Amino acid sequence: MRRAAGQTSTNAFSRVVDLLVEHRIRLDALEHVLKETNPLAHELYLGTIENLQAKKAGEVHQVLTQMLQSQPSES
């Protein structure tokens, strides 16, 4: 039973990775089209992506800090 559950989770994980790769390829293609058709909009897009990445990094750091502070210290 456990093996079947493990196989199911592996298959689900593989499907998620496949979808992420597929969407990344599409985003890269759309970015290329945007760069060729409207360089100004492309620069705005890149700036927005950088801002979102910085915001995400800050949020991840905050969550990790909270998790570490909430764990009992092992002395």
N, C-alpha and C positions, 0 to 999 in steps of 0.2 A: 504494500500500500504506500509506504513511504517513497519507494522508488518511483511509483507512478506520479506522486505529487511533485517529486523533484524534477521529473521529466517534463511535467506540465509547466512548472515555473521556468525551466530552461527554455522551453518552446516559446512561452510568453515573452521572456526576456529577449530572445532572438528576434521575435516579431517586432518588439519595440525598437530594437537597434536598427532593424531593416527600415522601419518607418522613419526613424531619425535620419538615417543616411539618405533616404529618398527625398525627404523634405530639405535637407541641407543642399543636395544637388539642385533642387528646384530653386531654392533661395539664391544660390550662386549664379544660376542662369538668369534669374530676374535681376539680380544686381548688375550683371554684365550688360543686360539690355538697358537698364536705367542709366548706367555709366555712358553708354554710347548715345542714348537719345536725349538725356538731360543731365549734363555734368553738374549743374548747380544743385539739382534735386539729389543727385548721388552724394555730393558732399554733405548735404543736410542729413541724408540717410546714415552716412558713416558717423556723423556727429551724434545722432540719436542713438545708434548702436553703442558707441563708446560711453555715453551717459548711462544707458541701461546696464551695461556691463559693470560700471563703477558702482551703481546703485545696488546691483545684485551682490557684488563682492562685499559691500558694506553690510547688507542684510545677512549674508552668510556668516560674516565675521561676528555680528551681533548674536546670532542664534548659537553659534559654536561657543562663544564666550558665556552665554547664559547656561548652556548645557554643562560646560566645565565647572561653572560656579555652583550648579545645583547638585552635582555628583558629590557624594560623601568622600572626603579625603581618606586615602588608604595609607596609614602610617604604621 
